[in-house]
Amino acid sequence: MPHGSQDQPSKKKGKKVTIENFYRGKTQATEEKEDEIQTKSKPSPQNGNCPQALEELKMELIQKMETFWQEKWEKIQREVNSLIDKKSQMEKQLEASNSRAHKTEKQNQSLKTRIKQLEDNDLTKQQELIKQSKKINELEENIKYLTDKVTDKENRRRRDNLRIIGLPEKPEVNKNLNAILQEIIQENCPDVLKQGGKIEIEMVHRTPSILNPQKTTPSNVIAKFKNFQAKEKILQEAKKRNFRYKGAPIRITQDLAAAMLKDRKAWNTIFRKARELVLQPRISYPSKLTIYFQGKVWVFNKIENFQIFVKKRPELIGKCDIQTQRAREKVKYEKVNMKEREKEKNVFFSFTQTLFYKGYN
């Protein structure tokens, strides 16, 4: 009985040792250690110092628990320090990201400001361009008005002139142009001489006055008459019949300004086609084409108008194919007139500057 009563308390004390196993986990080594502790804790008949053994066991357990928790605490502290370092690193990264975002926002705002300035500048330039375009249009209209006015003045100055085309360019002819012109009038329209006697000619000359060796056709002859009525009678006779000089065909037309002659020359191809189709074409002042078609008289100011007219008449389509020729003539015309247009602009600007200085003075 005494021994049995001593075994029960020792077993209860041995079960308390399993607290260490709860924290460290049960392993085979700890179980063996537990058995060893239980064996040591049993009082033997020879050892009667049980309280001292229990105290030693208690101290050993406390020491082991302190060691365990110390290690656990150090591990937790290391993990906490690691987390603190990671947090600090993430805060630095976040601060750098915020700094970059702030910098990007500033750049974005700067770009928006620059874009707004560019848009404002573009709008201002567009407005200035519109104003300049209006001024250019006004200047072009003024140039056209002045050009037309100069051309009209030039034509009025030439109203008493006739242009003789095809007269042979020989030294003996050039020396006696006045007498030869009288012979031409006598040969082709003697009625004019019968009505008024000898035609008075103020001046007659070739244009240009210098012979161009590269030109195969003779230069035109310009004759200025003192009597406008006599000039008109000769011109009307020249429109009715073909004039000749010693059997060679010549043409007599009204002398016009160079710009108007070029405008009329643009009708040459259409004029020939219309004459082949028996449309009775005529070039009227200043540079209009007149034809007789289906019992009606048609007048065209521009070649484009004549092309539209032809497209609406199936009987004329294909017979008046002038698009290619017109394009060639247009290119040639633009090349020839480029220098003259520049001269006209320079004359216009000089004219406006002169008016400005006169008004200022």
HULINJO-V208421 format. One record per residue. N is the residue number from 1. PHI is phi in radians with two decimals (999 if undefined). NEAR is the number of other ideal C-beta (glycine too) atoms within 12 Angstrom. Layout:
BEGIN
{{N/PHI/NEAR} {N/PHI/NEAR}}
END
This chain:
BEGIN
{{1/999/7} {2/-1.07/10} {3/-1.21/13} {4/-1.15/10} {5/-1.15/12} {6/-1.36/20} {7/-1.20/18} {8/-1.10/15} {9/-1.10/20} {10/-1.14/26} {11/-1.18/21} {12/-1.07/16} {13/-1.14/28} {14/-1.14/27} {15/-1.16/18} {16/-1.15/21} {17/-1.13/31} {18/-1.21/23} {19/-1.08/21} {20/-1.11/29} {21/-1.17/26} {22/-1.12/15} {23/-1.52/18} {24/-1.67/23} {25/1.48/13} {26/-1.32/16} {27/-2.29/12} {28/-1.12/11} {29/-1.15/14} {30/-1.20/22} {31/-1.11/19} {32/-1.10/14} {33/-1.14/24} {34/-1.11/29} {35/-1.09/19} {36/-1.13/17} {37/-1.15/31} {38/-1.08/25} {39/-1.12/18} {40/-1.19/22} {41/-1.33/33} {42/-1.24/25} {43/-1.30/24} {44/-1.68/16} {45/-1.09/10} {46/-1.42/7} {47/-1.74/14} {48/-1.85/11} {49/-1.71/12} {50/-1.19/20} {51/-1.02/14} {52/-1.17/14} {53/-1.13/23} {54/-1.14/24} {55/-1.14/15} {56/-1.13/17} {57/-1.08/29} {58/-1.10/20} {59/-1.11/14} {60/-1.11/21} {61/-1.13/28} {62/-1.09/16} {63/-1.10/15} {64/-1.15/23} {65/-1.13/21} {66/-1.09/16} {67/-1.10/17} {68/-1.07/22} {69/-1.22/18} {70/-1.12/14} {71/-1.10/16} {72/-1.10/16} {73/-1.12/14} {74/-1.10/14} {75/-1.13/14} {76/-1.10/14} {77/-1.11/15} {78/-1.09/14} {79/-1.11/14} {80/-1.11/14} {81/-1.07/14} {82/-1.10/14} {83/-1.13/14} {84/-1.11/14} {85/-1.10/14} {86/-1.11/14} {87/-1.08/14} {88/-1.08/14} {89/-1.13/14} {90/-1.15/14} {91/-1.12/14} {92/-1.12/14} {93/-1.09/14} {94/-1.11/14} {95/-1.11/14} {96/-1.13/14} {97/-1.12/14} {98/-1.10/14} {99/-1.13/14} {100/-1.13/14} {101/-1.11/14} {102/-1.13/14} {103/-1.12/14} {104/-1.10/14} {105/-1.09/14} {106/-1.11/14} {107/-1.09/14} {108/-1.08/14} {109/-1.13/14} {110/-1.11/14} {111/-1.12/14} {112/-1.07/14} {113/-1.12/14} {114/-1.14/14} {115/-1.08/14} {116/-1.09/14} {117/-1.10/14} {118/-1.10/14} {119/-1.10/14} {120/-1.12/14} {121/-1.11/14} {122/-1.12/14} {123/-1.09/14} {124/-1.10/14} {125/-1.15/14} {126/-1.10/14} {127/-1.11/14} {128/-1.13/14} {129/-1.12/14} {130/-1.09/14} {131/-1.09/14} {132/-1.10/14} {133/-1.09/14} {134/-1.09/14} {135/-1.10/14} {136/-1.10/15} {137/-1.08/14} {138/-1.10/16} {139/-1.11/21} {140/-1.10/18} {141/-1.11/15} {142/-1.13/22} {143/-1.09/26} {144/-1.10/19} {145/-1.08/17} {146/-1.16/23} {147/-1.11/29} {148/-1.09/21} {149/-1.17/20} {150/-1.10/24} {151/-1.08/27} {152/-1.11/20} {153/-1.07/16} {154/-1.11/21} {155/-1.16/26} {156/-1.14/20} {157/-1.16/16} {158/-1.69/28} {159/-1.08/23} {160/-1.64/28} {161/-1.78/34} {162/-2.16/43} {163/-1.94/34} {164/-1.77/42} {165/-1.96/30} {166/1.68/24} {167/-1.27/36} {168/-0.95/25} {169/-1.74/29} {170/-2.21/18} {171/-1.01/11} {172/-1.20/12} {173/-1.32/27} {174/-1.13/22} {175/-1.33/14} {176/-2.21/17} {177/-1.10/33} {178/-1.11/25} {179/-1.16/18} {180/-1.15/29} {181/-1.13/39} {182/-1.08/27} {183/-1.11/25} {184/-1.09/40} {185/-1.15/39} {186/-1.10/21} {187/-1.33/22} {188/-1.82/32} {189/-2.48/32} {190/-1.15/19} {191/-1.10/17} {192/-1.15/28} {193/-1.24/23} {194/-1.14/13} {195/-1.29/17} {196/-2.17/21} {197/1.32/14} {198/-1.24/20} {199/-1.40/35} {200/-1.52/23} {201/-1.96/29} {202/-1.33/20} {203/-2.79/21} {204/-2.52/35} {205/-2.81/25} {206/-1.55/29} {207/-2.41/27} {208/-1.28/15} {209/-1.28/15} {210/-1.66/12} {211/-1.25/17} {212/-1.73/14} {213/-1.17/8} {214/-1.40/6} {215/-1.58/13} {216/-1.45/9} {217/-1.55/15} {218/-1.22/25} {219/-1.21/27} {220/-1.29/30} {221/-1.97/37} {222/-1.87/31} {223/-2.13/38} {224/-1.84/28} {225/-1.67/34} {226/-1.38/18} {227/-1.92/22} {228/-1.16/21} {229/-1.13/18} {230/-1.14/31} {231/-1.07/34} {232/-1.15/23} {233/-1.13/27} {234/-1.11/40} {235/-1.13/30} {236/-1.13/20} {237/-1.14/25} {238/-1.18/28} {239/-1.32/21} {240/-1.44/14} {241/-2.44/17} {242/-1.51/18} {243/-1.43/31} {244/-2.41/21} {245/-2.28/29} {246/0.94/18} {247/1.53/11} {248/-1.56/21} {249/-1.23/19} {250/-2.38/32} {251/-2.16/26} {252/-2.16/38} {253/-2.33/31} {254/-1.23/35} {255/-1.36/32} {256/-2.21/29} {257/-1.14/29} {258/-1.07/26} {259/-1.11/29} {260/-1.24/31} {261/-1.09/29} {262/-1.19/25} {263/-1.10/30} {264/-1.24/30} {265/-1.11/24} {266/-1.11/35} {267/-1.52/36} {268/-0.98/26} {269/-1.10/28} {270/-1.13/40} {271/-1.06/31} {272/-1.14/17} {273/-1.08/27} {274/-1.14/30} {275/-1.22/20} {276/-1.13/15} {277/-1.54/23} {278/0.99/12} {279/-1.69/30} {280/0.90/18} {281/-1.28/30} {282/-2.55/24} {283/-1.82/29} {284/-1.78/21} {285/-1.22/22} {286/-1.43/23} {287/-2.68/31} {288/-1.98/26} {289/-1.71/41} {290/-2.07/24} {291/-2.28/33} {292/-2.03/18} {293/-2.43/25} {294/0.94/13} {295/1.37/8} {296/-2.20/13} {297/-1.71/17} {298/-2.04/27} {299/-2.11/21} {300/-2.20/30} {301/-1.49/20} {302/-2.28/19} {303/-1.14/32} {304/-1.06/18} {305/-1.13/19} {306/-1.18/34} {307/-1.11/25} {308/-1.10/16} {309/-1.08/28} {310/-1.18/31} {311/-1.10/18} {312/-1.52/14} {313/-2.05/21} {314/-1.01/10} {315/-1.21/15} {316/-1.81/26} {317/-1.14/17} {318/1.60/14} {319/-1.53/18} {320/-2.08/34} {321/-1.39/17} {322/-2.13/31} {323/-1.09/20} {324/-1.14/11} {325/-1.10/23} {326/-1.11/25} {327/-1.09/17} {328/-1.11/16} {329/-1.14/26} {330/-1.13/23} {331/-1.09/15} {332/-1.11/18} {333/-1.11/25} {334/-1.14/16} {335/-1.12/14} {336/-1.19/19} {337/-1.50/24} {338/-1.05/14} {339/-1.15/13} {340/-1.17/22} {341/-1.12/21} {342/-1.09/13} {343/-1.11/18} {344/-1.11/28} {345/-1.11/23} {346/-1.10/15} {347/-1.12/20} {348/-1.12/26} {349/-1.15/18} {350/-1.10/15} {351/-1.12/22} {352/-1.15/19} {353/-1.12/14} {354/-1.10/14} {355/-1.09/15} {356/-1.12/12} {357/-1.14/11} {358/-1.14/10} {359/-1.16/9} {360/-1.19/8} {361/-1.26/7}}
END
